[in-house]
């Protein structure tokens, strides 16, 4: 069917077909038809004649390259196929000699690289094609941007992928499927984190942006903002815009650098949060592995014998070690989550919870196991290999960008059995709260220069980054929280409120207009007075360090002081914890809180850290008396061990040895007292005392038949003899 003479030319020049390739395109079509019918020699003669008769036309060389590459796929031998591919490459070089900005040539070369598996090389060429195709070549631009989108998504770069797919959709406005595809991936129902899928916009800058930024080409926008940051280096908006353009074009390292500069200069916490959250998204993309806090650590295992593997899989499922098992019959792939039940202490009642320790897929003769924690996936692989023996080959380790949902995989647990849905939900909430407020905020992060979130909020610069780090984690969590049926709707379970984490970190938003930006001021309008609502009273355990410091210690009960001390310790507010502990041990006896060892232990630790050993000893003596009088002496061992360790810190070997002797006299069968005593004496260079404890422990181990203790004590005997 002849082409419409007024349609856009297929070479991508942007001209109407009538004024572009019409003179020779019929011959191009004839050559491709001859090749399709198996008339290779005739087809080659037909297409080659064009390179002589229209040698000055880059499009002719492009069609010729396309013909040769297609023919290579049907070549009778690999050698002939390779020769045709080489000739296709040479033809593209001829096209580019005639027009270095010939988009079709860059596109075809990108397709060659894509078919060879060179994803990055193909992507660079597709982007070059997108920049060099004429803006009127809408069909070609829609196609090339769709290819860019697919590659960027494979590289875990959703910001660049969205920008590309957005343009692809724009170039095909009459295609409803394209719009639906875009909405499914980046719309409100997307499973991507909000900060990874949102439509980021450029910010108003202090200095007018050059008109060249609005040509529609990313390269022009990049050049404009590179120049703007040079002349207004103190404008955070200019740096943000530059970083955003880099992110749109998949230039992750450059984007990260520009966004970091924007955050450094920013005075508005909301804008800093947006930039820092975007930066976290970029860190999860291909090429940023050295800067990423979250990675997938996996293993591939080739299957030699599928029968033992399937038996292992069935056994795992029967043992409730697998959840979310899915079988894709068409692809022949099985996927599942490998889980471990939580300790029984956390599974009281009718609900048993399990955490994900690895994910796996089995298909096409390969097993893949992965998890953000390498030890977890390695443990599952070792278990698998032990069970199936030689049915699989040696594992090949991999480290890849993380799936955004796996960023918070440790914050979620799953019921393996439950009779009480409400109880299960409460346990999900308790686990998530424990993870974010007691584990995650103490985790050193590369994005915070190796600091924990709790430490980073103390830095004026890093504090701004913490906003974005929390936002990123919250968005990732929102995409994976379990759902439940409420009436006819499926809604996410309210598992965790990140306002609590922000509060624990003391992240209160501060906004201030940058001094170099003119902010219009309007006349105030009369408004009705607003009476602020009284803030909700927080429990002591949910307070941040500032709130804990403001507590009236004298007004607290011993139980409340114990809670406050524990809350302060979780926030690394050591001095505050010691103050609560010291106040707690002076309170009158309360039968509901007869066990005061944690308070005395913290008070002793504080006194020891301050070098007040006499005060620490007095506190221990008071604690022992209180425990004996009001708690039945149930903490006598802990107090005795604490006393011995105090003397070790004071470098008093005689008193430390006497304290250990008292412990051993009361518990002669407890092996750890002998080994601990010997180790502490070795630390004090008291070899004879260490030898005595080690030899007595060795005798006790042989009497009880404890081989592990015997081996440990033998090592300590040898070490003590060396000290002398």
C-alpha positions as CSV (number, residue, x, y, z in Angstrom):
1,X,0.0,0.0,0.0
2,X,1.6,3.3,-1.1
3,X,2.5,5.8,1.6
4,X,0.5,9.0,1.9
5,X,2.6,11.6,0.2
6,X,1.7,14.1,3.0
7,X,2.6,11.7,5.8
8,X,5.8,12.1,7.8
9,X,8.7,10.5,6.0
10,X,9.8,7.1,7.5
11,X,13.4,8.2,7.6
12,X,12.6,10.5,10.5
13,X,13.7,13.8,8.7
14,X,10.5,15.4,9.8
15,X,9.6,16.3,6.2
16,X,6.5,15.2,4.3
17,X,7.2,12.0,2.4
18,X,6.5,13.8,-0.9
19,X,9.5,16.1,-0.3
20,X,11.9,13.5,1.1
21,X,12.3,9.9,0.2
22,X,9.6,9.5,-2.4
23,X,12.0,9.4,-5.4
24,X,13.5,6.1,-4.4
25,X,11.4,4.6,-1.6
26,X,9.5,2.3,-4.0
27,X,12.9,0.7,-4.8
28,X,13.6,0.3,-1.1
29,X,10.2,-1.5,-0.6
30,X,10.9,-3.7,-3.6
31,X,14.3,-4.8,-2.1
32,X,12.7,-5.7,1.2
33,X,9.9,-7.6,-0.5
34,X,12.4,-9.6,-2.6
35,X,14.3,-10.5,0.6
36,X,11.1,-11.6,2.3
37,X,10.4,-13.9,-0.6
38,X,13.9,-15.4,-0.3
39,X,15.4,-13.7,-3.4
40,X,18.4,-12.5,-1.5
41,X,20.8,-11.8,-4.4
42,X,18.1,-9.9,-6.4
43,X,17.2,-7.9,-3.3
44,X,20.8,-7.1,-2.6
45,X,21.2,-5.9,-6.2
46,X,18.1,-3.7,-6.0
47,X,19.0,-2.0,-2.7
48,X,22.7,-1.7,-3.6
49,X,21.8,0.2,-6.8
50,X,20.4,3.0,-4.6
51,X,23.7,3.6,-2.9
52,X,25.1,4.4,-6.3
53,X,22.3,6.4,-7.8
54,X,21.5,8.3,-4.6
55,X,24.9,8.1,-2.7
56,X,24.5,11.6,-1.3
57,X,21.3,10.7,0.6
58,X,22.0,9.6,4.2
59,X,18.5,7.9,4.3
60,X,19.6,5.6,1.5
61,X,22.5,4.4,3.5
62,X,20.1,4.0,6.5
63,X,17.7,1.8,4.5
64,X,20.7,-0.2,3.2
65,X,22.0,-0.8,6.7
66,X,18.6,-1.9,7.8
67,X,18.3,-4.3,4.9
68,X,21.8,-5.8,5.6
69,X,21.1,-6.3,9.3
70,X,17.8,-8.0,8.6
71,X,19.5,-10.3,6.0
72,X,22.1,-11.2,8.6
73,X,19.4,-12.9,10.6
74,X,18.6,-15.2,7.7
75,X,22.2,-15.9,6.6
76,X,23.0,-19.6,6.1
77,X,26.2,-19.5,8.2
78,X,27.5,-17.5,11.2
79,X,30.4,-16.2,9.1
80,X,28.1,-14.8,6.5
81,X,25.8,-13.3,9.2
82,X,28.8,-11.6,10.8
83,X,29.9,-10.2,7.5
84,X,26.5,-8.7,6.8
85,X,26.4,-7.1,10.2
86,X,29.8,-5.5,9.6
87,X,28.5,-4.2,6.3
88,X,25.4,-2.8,8.0
89,X,27.7,-0.9,10.5
90,X,29.7,0.5,7.6
91,X,26.6,1.7,5.8
92,X,25.5,3.6,9.0
93,X,29.0,5.2,9.1
94,X,28.4,6.3,5.5
95,X,25.0,7.8,6.5
96,X,26.6,9.7,9.4
97,X,29.4,11.0,7.2
98,X,26.7,12.7,5.1
99,X,24.7,13.9,8.2
100,X,26.3,13.5,11.7
101,X,22.8,14.3,13.1
102,X,20.9,11.7,11.2
103,X,18.6,10.2,13.8
104,X,17.8,7.1,11.9
105,X,21.4,6.0,11.9
106,X,21.7,6.4,15.6
107,X,18.5,4.6,16.2
108,X,19.5,1.6,14.0
109,X,22.9,1.4,15.7
110,X,21.1,1.4,19.0
111,X,18.9,-1.5,17.8
112,X,22.1,-3.4,16.8
113,X,23.6,-2.9,20.3
114,X,20.3,-3.8,21.9
115,X,20.1,-7.1,20.0
116,X,23.7,-7.8,21.2
117,X,22.6,-7.4,24.8
118,X,24.5,-4.1,25.3
119,X,21.8,-2.3,27.2
120,X,23.8,0.8,28.2
121,X,25.3,1.3,24.8
122,X,21.9,0.9,23.2
123,X,20.4,3.4,25.6
124,X,23.0,6.1,24.8
125,X,22.4,5.7,21.1
126,X,18.6,5.8,21.5
127,X,19.0,9.1,23.4
128,X,21.2,10.4,20.6
129,X,18.5,9.5,18.1
130,X,15.9,11.2,20.2
131,X,18.0,14.4,20.2
132,X,18.7,14.3,16.4
133,X,15.3,13.2,15.1
134,X,13.3,16.2,13.8
135,X,10.5,17.2,16.2
136,X,8.0,16.5,13.5
137,X,9.0,12.9,13.2
138,X,6.5,12.0,15.8
139,X,6.2,8.3,15.0
140,X,9.9,7.7,15.3
141,X,10.2,9.8,18.4
142,X,7.3,7.9,20.1
143,X,9.1,4.6,19.3
144,X,12.6,5.6,20.4
145,X,11.3,7.1,23.6
146,X,9.4,3.9,24.4
147,X,12.6,2.0,23.9
148,X,14.4,4.5,26.2
149,X,11.7,4.0,28.8
150,X,12.0,0.2,28.7
151,X,15.8,0.3,29.1
152,X,15.7,2.8,31.9
153,X,13.1,0.7,33.7
154,X,15.3,-2.3,33.4
155,X,18.1,-0.2,34.9
156,X,15.9,0.7,37.9
157,X,15.8,4.4,36.9
158,X,12.1,5.2,37.3
159,X,12.5,9.0,37.0
160,X,14.2,8.7,33.6
161,X,11.8,6.0,32.6
162,X,8.8,8.2,33.4
163,X,10.2,11.2,31.5
164,X,10.8,9.0,28.4
165,X,7.3,7.3,28.5
166,X,5.7,10.7,29.1
167,X,7.2,11.9,25.8
168,X,6.3,8.7,24.0
169,X,2.7,9.2,25.0
170,X,2.8,12.8,24.0
171,X,3.9,11.9,20.5
172,X,1.0,9.5,20.1
173,X,-2.0,11.4,21.5
174,X,-4.6,9.3,19.8
175,X,-3.4,6.0,21.3
176,X,-5.5,5.2,24.4
177,X,-3.4,2.1,25.2
178,X,-0.3,4.2,25.6
179,X,-2.0,6.5,28.1
180,X,-3.4,3.5,30.0
181,X,0.1,1.9,30.1
182,X,1.5,5.2,31.5
183,X,-1.2,5.5,34.1
184,X,-0.7,1.9,35.3
185,X,3.0,2.4,35.8
186,X,3.1,5.9,37.2
187,X,-0.4,6.8,38.2
188,X,-2.1,6.7,41.6
189,X,-2.4,2.9,41.6
190,X,1.3,2.3,40.8
191,X,3.3,0.1,43.2
192,X,6.3,2.4,42.7
193,X,7.1,4.6,45.7
194,X,5.5,8.1,45.3
195,X,8.9,9.8,45.2
196,X,10.0,7.5,42.3
197,X,6.9,7.9,40.2
198,X,5.8,11.5,40.8
199,X,5.8,14.2,38.1
200,X,8.7,16.4,39.3
201,X,8.6,20.0,38.0
202,X,11.3,22.6,37.6
203,X,11.5,25.3,40.3
204,X,11.5,29.1,39.9
205,X,15.0,30.3,39.9
206,X,16.6,33.6,41.1
207,X,17.8,34.4,37.6
208,X,15.7,34.0,34.5
209,X,16.3,30.8,32.7
210,X,17.5,31.2,29.1
211,X,14.9,30.5,26.4
212,X,17.1,27.7,25.0
213,X,15.9,25.6,27.9
214,X,12.4,25.4,26.4
215,X,13.2,23.9,23.0
216,X,11.9,20.5,24.0
217,X,15.4,18.8,23.8
218,X,16.9,17.6,27.1
219,X,20.3,18.6,25.9
220,X,19.3,22.2,25.6
221,X,17.7,22.2,29.0
222,X,20.9,20.6,30.5
223,X,23.2,23.2,28.9
224,X,20.9,26.1,30.1
225,X,20.9,25.0,33.7
226,X,24.6,24.1,33.6
227,X,25.2,27.7,32.7
228,X,22.7,29.0,35.2
229,X,24.4,27.2,38.1
230,X,27.7,28.7,36.9
231,X,26.5,32.3,37.1
232,X,24.2,31.8,40.2
233,X,26.0,29.2,42.1
234,X,24.2,30.0,45.3
235,X,20.7,29.3,44.0
236,X,19.4,26.0,45.3
237,X,16.6,26.0,42.7
238,X,19.0,26.2,39.8
239,X,20.9,23.2,41.2
240,X,17.7,21.2,41.8
241,X,16.6,21.9,38.2
242,X,20.0,20.8,36.8
243,X,19.8,17.6,38.9
244,X,16.3,16.9,37.7
245,X,17.3,17.3,34.1
246,X,20.2,14.9,34.7
247,X,17.8,12.5,36.3
248,X,15.4,12.7,33.4
249,X,18.2,11.7,31.1
250,X,19.5,8.9,33.2
251,X,22.8,10.6,34.2
252,X,22.6,9.4,37.8
253,X,26.0,10.4,39.3
254,X,25.7,14.0,37.9
255,X,22.1,14.2,39.1
256,X,23.2,13.1,42.6
257,X,25.9,15.7,42.7
258,X,23.7,18.6,41.6
259,X,20.9,17.5,44.0
260,X,23.4,17.3,46.9
261,X,24.4,20.9,46.1
262,X,20.8,22.0,46.1
263,X,20.1,20.3,49.5
264,X,23.2,22.0,50.9
265,X,22.0,25.4,49.9
266,X,18.3,24.9,50.6
267,X,16.6,26.8,53.5
268,X,13.1,25.2,53.1
269,X,12.8,21.7,54.7
270,X,9.9,20.8,52.3
271,X,12.0,21.5,49.2
272,X,15.1,19.8,50.8
273,X,12.9,16.8,51.6
274,X,11.8,16.5,47.9
275,X,15.4,16.8,46.6
276,X,16.8,14.3,49.2
277,X,14.0,11.8,48.5
278,X,14.7,12.1,44.8
279,X,18.4,11.5,45.5
280,X,17.5,8.3,47.4
281,X,15.6,7.1,44.3
282,X,18.6,7.8,42.1
283,X,20.9,5.9,44.4
284,X,18.9,2.7,43.8
285,X,19.6,2.8,40.0
286,X,22.1,0.9,38.0
287,X,25.6,2.5,38.2
288,X,25.1,3.9,41.7
289,X,25.8,0.6,43.6
290,X,28.8,2.1,45.4
291,X,26.6,4.9,46.8
292,X,23.5,2.8,47.6
293,X,22.4,1.9,51.0
294,X,20.0,-0.7,49.6
295,X,21.1,-3.5,47.2
296,X,19.9,-7.0,46.2
297,X,22.4,-9.7,47.1
298,X,21.6,-12.8,45.2
299,X,22.8,-16.2,43.9
300,X,22.1,-18.1,40.6
301,X,22.3,-21.9,40.7
302,X,22.0,-24.0,37.6
303,X,19.8,-27.1,38.1
304,X,21.4,-30.5,37.2
305,X,18.5,-32.7,38.4
306,X,15.1,-31.0,38.9
307,X,13.5,-33.8,40.9
308,X,15.4,-33.2,44.2
309,X,14.8,-29.5,43.8
310,X,11.1,-29.9,43.5
311,X,11.0,-32.2,46.5
312,X,12.9,-29.6,48.5
313,X,10.4,-27.0,47.4
314,X,7.4,-29.2,48.4
315,X,9.0,-29.8,51.8
316,X,9.5,-26.1,52.4
317,X,5.9,-25.4,51.6
318,X,4.7,-28.2,53.9
319,X,6.8,-26.8,56.7
320,X,5.3,-23.3,56.2
321,X,8.6,-22.0,55.1
322,X,7.2,-20.6,51.8
323,X,4.7,-17.8,51.4
324,X,3.2,-16.2,48.3
325,X,3.9,-19.1,46.0
326,X,3.0,-18.3,42.4
327,X,3.3,-20.6,39.4
328,X,3.4,-19.1,35.9
329,X,2.4,-22.0,33.7
330,X,3.1,-20.2,30.5
331,X,6.7,-19.2,31.4
332,X,7.3,-22.3,33.5
333,X,8.5,-20.2,36.5
334,X,7.8,-20.7,40.2
335,X,8.3,-17.8,42.6
336,X,7.9,-17.6,46.4
337,X,9.2,-15.9,49.6
338,X,11.3,-18.0,52.0
339,X,10.2,-17.2,55.6
340,X,11.3,-18.0,59.1
341,X,8.8,-17.9,62.0
342,X,9.6,-15.3,64.7
343,X,10.6,-16.4,68.2
344,X,7.7,-17.7,70.2
345,X,7.9,-14.7,72.5
346,X,6.5,-12.6,69.7
347,X,4.0,-15.2,68.6
348,X,1.9,-15.5,71.7
349,X,-1.8,-16.2,71.0
350,X,-3.5,-17.6,67.9
351,X,-1.3,-15.7,65.5
352,X,2.1,-16.9,64.3
353,X,4.3,-14.4,62.4
354,X,7.2,-15.0,60.0
355,X,9.8,-12.7,58.4
356,X,11.1,-13.0,54.9
357,X,14.6,-14.2,54.8
358,X,14.9,-14.6,51.0
359,X,13.0,-14.5,47.7
360,X,13.4,-17.1,45.1
361,X,12.4,-18.0,41.5
362,X,12.8,-21.3,39.8
363,X,12.6,-21.5,36.0
364,X,14.4,-22.3,32.8
365,X,16.8,-24.6,34.6
366,X,17.9,-21.9,37.0
367,X,17.3,-21.1,40.7
368,X,17.7,-17.5,41.8
369,X,17.7,-16.5,45.5
370,X,18.1,-13.0,46.7
371,X,17.6,-10.6,49.7
372,X,18.9,-7.2,50.7
373,X,20.9,-9.0,53.4
374,X,23.5,-11.1,51.8
375,X,23.8,-13.4,54.8
376,X,20.1,-14.3,54.6
377,X,20.3,-15.3,50.9
378,X,23.6,-17.1,51.5
379,X,22.0,-19.1,54.3
380,X,19.0,-20.2,52.2
381,X,21.4,-21.2,49.4
382,X,23.5,-23.3,51.7
383,X,20.4,-25.0,53.1
384,X,19.2,-25.8,49.6
385,X,22.6,-27.2,48.5
386,X,22.7,-29.3,51.7
387,X,19.3,-30.8,51.0
388,X,19.6,-31.4,47.2
389,X,23.4,-32.2,47.2
390,X,24.7,-32.4,43.6
391,X,21.3,-31.6,42.0
392,X,22.5,-28.0,41.6
393,X,25.8,-26.5,40.5
394,X,28.0,-24.1,42.5
395,X,26.2,-20.8,43.1
396,X,27.2,-17.6,41.3
397,X,26.9,-14.5,43.4
398,X,25.4,-11.2,42.2
399,X,24.8,-7.7,43.5
400,X,22.1,-5.7,41.7
401,X,20.0,-2.6,42.2
402,X,17.2,-3.2,44.7
403,X,13.5,-3.6,44.0
404,X,12.0,-0.6,45.8
405,X,9.6,-2.9,47.8
406,X,12.6,-4.7,49.3
407,X,14.0,-1.6,50.8
408,X,11.6,-2.2,53.8
409,X,11.4,-5.9,53.6
410,X,12.6,-6.3,57.3
411,X,9.8,-4.0,58.5
412,X,7.1,-6.4,57.4
413,X,6.1,-9.8,58.9
414,X,3.4,-12.1,57.6
415,X,1.0,-14.4,59.5
416,X,1.6,-18.0,58.8
417,X,-1.5,-18.9,60.8
418,X,-4.1,-16.7,62.6
419,X,-7.6,-17.0,64.0
420,X,-7.8,-13.3,65.1
421,X,-7.4,-10.8,62.4
422,X,-7.3,-7.8,64.8
423,X,-4.5,-9.5,66.8
424,X,-2.5,-10.1,63.6
425,X,-2.8,-6.5,62.6
426,X,-1.6,-5.4,66.0
427,X,1.4,-7.6,65.8
428,X,2.2,-6.2,62.3
429,X,2.1,-2.7,63.8
430,X,4.2,-3.7,66.7
431,X,6.9,-5.3,64.5
432,X,7.0,-2.3,62.2
433,X,7.2,0.2,65.1
434,X,10.1,-1.8,66.6
435,X,11.9,-2.0,63.3
436,X,11.7,1.7,62.4
437,X,12.1,3.2,65.9
438,X,14.6,0.7,67.4
439,X,16.6,-0.7,64.5
440,X,16.4,1.5,61.4
441,X,17.1,4.8,63.1
442,X,20.3,3.3,64.5
443,X,21.6,2.1,61.1
444,X,24.5,3.9,59.5
445,X,23.7,5.1,56.0
446,X,26.0,6.1,53.1
447,X,23.4,8.8,52.2
448,X,24.1,10.4,55.6
449,X,27.9,10.2,55.3
450,X,28.0,7.0,57.4
451,X,25.9,8.4,60.2
452,X,22.8,7.0,61.6
453,X,19.6,8.9,61.1
454,X,19.5,9.6,64.9
455,X,23.0,11.1,64.8
456,X,22.5,12.9,61.4
457,X,19.7,15.1,62.8
458,X,22.3,16.8,64.9
459,X,24.0,18.2,61.9
460,X,22.4,21.2,60.2
461,X,23.4,19.9,56.7
462,X,22.6,16.2,57.2
463,X,19.4,17.0,59.0
464,X,18.0,18.2,55.7
465,X,18.9,14.9,54.1
466,X,17.2,12.9,56.9
467,X,13.9,14.4,55.8
468,X,14.3,12.9,52.3
469,X,15.7,9.6,53.6
470,X,12.6,9.1,55.8
471,X,10.3,10.2,53.0
472,X,11.9,7.6,50.7
473,X,11.5,4.8,53.2
474,X,7.9,5.8,54.0
475,X,7.0,5.8,50.3
476,X,8.6,2.4,49.7
477,X,6.7,1.1,52.7
478,X,3.4,2.5,51.4
479,X,3.8,0.4,48.3
480,X,4.1,-2.9,50.0
481,X,1.9,-2.8,53.1
482,X,-0.6,-5.7,53.3
483,X,-4.2,-5.0,52.3
484,X,-7.5,-6.2,53.6
485,X,-11.1,-6.2,52.5
486,X,-13.4,-3.6,54.0
487,X,-16.9,-4.0,52.5
488,X,-16.5,-4.1,48.8
489,X,-13.1,-2.4,48.8
490,X,-9.5,-3.5,49.3
491,X,-7.7,-1.0,51.5
492,X,-4.1,-1.0,52.9
493,X,-3.8,-1.9,56.5
494,X,-2.7,1.0,58.7
495,X,0.6,-0.6,59.8
496,X,2.8,2.3,60.7
497,X,2.6,6.1,60.9
498,X,5.9,7.7,59.9
499,X,4.9,10.8,61.8
500,X,6.0,8.8,64.8
501,X,9.5,8.2,63.3
502,X,9.8,11.9,62.3
503,X,8.8,12.8,65.8
504,X,11.4,10.5,67.4
505,X,14.0,12.1,65.2
506,X,12.8,15.6,66.1
507,X,12.2,16.4,62.4
508,X,10.1,19.6,62.5
509,X,9.8,21.5,59.2
510,X,11.4,24.9,58.9
511,X,10.7,27.1,55.9
512,X,12.5,30.2,55.0
513,X,12.6,32.0,51.6
514,X,16.2,32.2,50.2
515,X,17.6,35.7,50.7
516,X,18.4,36.1,47.0
517,X,14.8,35.5,45.8
518,X,12.3,38.3,45.7
519,X,9.1,37.1,47.5
520,X,6.0,39.2,46.7
521,X,4.2,40.4,49.8
522,X,0.4,40.8,49.7
523,X,-1.7,43.0,52.1
524,X,-3.0,40.8,54.9
525,X,-6.7,39.8,54.7
526,X,-8.9,39.8,57.8
527,X,-9.4,36.3,59.1
528,X,-11.2,34.9,62.0
529,X,-8.9,34.1,65.0
530,X,-7.9,30.4,65.1
531,X,-7.6,28.7,68.4
532,X,-4.9,26.0,68.0
533,X,-5.9,22.6,69.2
534,X,-4.1,21.2,72.2
535,X,-1.4,18.8,71.1
536,X,-2.1,15.1,71.8
537,X,-0.3,13.9,74.9
538,X,2.3,11.4,73.9
539,X,3.2,8.3,76.0
540,X,6.7,8.4,77.4
541,X,7.9,5.6,75.1
542,X,6.9,7.7,72.0
543,X,8.6,10.9,73.1
544,X,11.7,12.3,71.3
545,X,14.9,13.4,73.1
546,X,13.7,17.0,73.4
547,X,10.4,16.0,75.1
548,X,12.2,13.5,77.4
549,X,14.6,16.3,78.5
550,X,11.6,18.5,79.3
551,X,10.0,16.0,81.7
552,X,9.6,17.0,85.3
553,X,11.6,14.1,86.8
554,X,10.3,14.8,90.3
555,X,6.7,14.2,89.1
556,X,7.4,10.7,87.7
557,X,6.8,7.4,89.4
558,X,9.5,4.8,89.4
559,X,7.7,2.9,86.6
560,X,7.6,6.1,84.5
561,X,11.3,6.8,85.2
562,X,12.1,3.3,84.0
563,X,10.1,3.9,80.8
564,X,11.8,7.2,80.3
565,X,15.3,5.7,80.8
566,X,14.6,2.9,78.2
567,X,13.2,5.5,75.7
568,X,16.3,7.6,76.2
569,X,18.6,4.7,75.6
570,X,16.8,3.8,72.4
571,X,17.5,7.4,71.2
572,X,21.2,7.1,72.3
573,X,20.5,9.9,74.8
574,X,22.9,8.3,77.3
575,X,23.2,11.2,79.7
576,X,19.4,11.6,79.8
577,X,19.0,7.9,80.5
578,X,21.5,8.0,83.4
579,X,19.6,11.0,84.9
580,X,16.3,9.1,84.8
581,X,18.0,6.0,86.3
582,X,19.6,8.0,89.1
583,X,16.2,9.6,89.9
584,X,14.5,6.2,89.8
585,X,16.7,4.5,92.4
586,X,15.9,7.2,94.9
587,X,12.1,6.7,94.7
588,X,10.3,4.9,97.5
589,X,9.5,1.3,97.1
590,X,6.6,0.5,94.7
591,X,5.4,-3.1,94.8
592,X,4.4,-2.9,91.1
593,X,8.1,-2.1,90.2
594,X,10.1,-4.2,92.7
595,X,12.7,-5.1,90.0
596,X,15.0,-2.1,89.9
597,X,18.1,-3.7,88.4
598,X,17.8,-1.9,85.0
599,X,17.7,1.4,86.8
600,X,20.7,0.6,89.1
601,X,22.6,-0.8,86.1
602,X,22.2,2.4,84.1
603,X,23.0,4.6,87.1
604,X,26.2,2.5,87.7
605,X,27.2,2.7,84.1
606,X,26.8,6.5,84.2
607,X,28.9,6.8,87.3
608,X,31.6,4.5,85.9
609,X,31.7,6.5,82.6
610,X,32.2,9.7,84.7
611,X,35.1,8.0,86.6
612,X,33.2,8.0,89.9
613,X,34.0,4.4,90.9
614,X,33.2,5.0,94.6
615,X,29.7,6.2,93.7
616,X,29.3,3.3,91.3
617,X,30.2,0.8,94.1
618,X,27.8,2.5,96.5
619,X,25.0,2.3,94.0
620,X,25.7,-1.4,93.5
621,X,25.6,-2.1,97.2
622,X,22.3,-0.2,97.5
623,X,20.9,-2.1,94.6
624,X,21.8,-5.5,96.1
625,X,20.2,-4.5,99.4
626,X,17.0,-3.3,97.6
627,X,16.8,-6.4,95.5
628,X,17.2,-8.7,98.5
629,X,14.6,-6.8,100.6
630,X,11.9,-6.1,97.9
631,X,12.6,-8.5,95.0
632,X,13.6,-11.7,96.7
633,X,17.2,-11.4,95.5
634,X,16.1,-12.5,92.0
635,X,18.8,-10.2,90.5
636,X,21.6,-11.3,92.8
637,X,23.6,-12.8,89.9
638,X,23.3,-9.7,87.7
639,X,24.4,-7.5,90.6
640,X,27.3,-9.8,91.3
641,X,28.5,-9.8,87.7
642,X,28.1,-6.1,87.5
643,X,30.2,-5.6,90.6
644,X,33.0,-7.9,89.2
645,X,33.0,-5.9,85.9
646,X,33.1,-2.7,87.8
647,X,36.3,-3.8,89.6
648,X,37.7,-4.9,86.2
649,X,37.1,-1.4,84.8
650,X,38.8,0.1,87.9
651,X,41.7,-2.3,87.2
652,X,41.5,-3.8,90.7
653,X,42.3,-7.5,90.0
654,X,42.0,-8.6,93.6
655,X,38.5,-7.2,94.2
656,X,37.4,-8.4,90.7
657,X,38.6,-11.9,91.5
658,X,36.9,-11.9,94.8
659,X,33.6,-10.8,93.2
660,X,33.9,-13.7,90.7
661,X,34.7,-16.1,93.5
662,X,31.5,-15.1,95.2
663,X,29.5,-15.7,92.0
664,X,31.2,-19.1,91.5
665,X,30.6,-20.1,95.1
666,X,26.9,-19.6,94.7
667,X,26.7,-21.2,91.2
668,X,29.6,-23.7,90.9
669,X,28.0,-25.5,87.9
670,X,27.7,-22.3,85.8
671,X,30.5,-22.6,83.3
672,X,30.3,-19.0,81.9
673,X,31.4,-17.6,85.3
674,X,34.7,-19.5,85.1
675,X,35.4,-18.4,81.5
676,X,34.3,-14.8,82.1
677,X,36.5,-14.6,85.2
678,X,39.5,-16.0,83.3
679,X,39.0,-13.7,80.4
680,X,38.7,-10.6,82.6
681,X,41.8,-11.6,84.6
682,X,43.7,-12.0,81.3
683,X,42.6,-8.5,80.4
684,X,44.1,-7.3,83.7
685,X,47.3,-9.2,83.0
686,X,46.7,-11.3,86.1
687,X,47.9,-14.6,84.7
688,X,47.9,-16.6,87.9
689,X,44.4,-15.7,88.7
690,X,43.3,-16.3,85.2
691,X,44.9,-19.8,85.2
692,X,43.1,-20.6,88.5
693,X,39.7,-19.8,87.1
694,X,40.4,-21.6,83.8
695,X,41.6,-24.8,85.4
696,X,38.6,-24.9,87.8
697,X,36.4,-24.3,84.8
698,X,38.1,-27.1,83.0
699,X,37.5,-29.5,85.9
700,X,33.9,-28.5,86.0
701,X,33.5,-29.1,82.3
702,X,35.0,-32.6,82.4
703,X,32.8,-33.5,85.4
704,X,29.6,-32.4,83.5
705,X,30.8,-33.7,80.1
706,X,30.5,-30.2,78.5
707,X,32.8,-30.5,75.5
708,X,32.3,-26.9,74.3
709,X,33.2,-25.5,77.8
710,X,36.1,-27.9,78.0
711,X,37.6,-26.6,74.7
712,X,37.1,-23.0,75.7
713,X,38.8,-23.5,79.1
714,X,41.7,-25.3,77.5
715,X,42.3,-22.3,75.3
716,X,42.1,-20.0,78.4
717,X,44.6,-22.3,80.3
718,X,47.1,-22.0,77.5
719,X,46.6,-18.2,77.3
720,X,47.0,-17.8,81.0
721,X,50.3,-19.8,81.1
722,X,51.7,-17.5,78.4
723,X,50.9,-14.5,80.5
724,X,52.5,-16.2,83.5
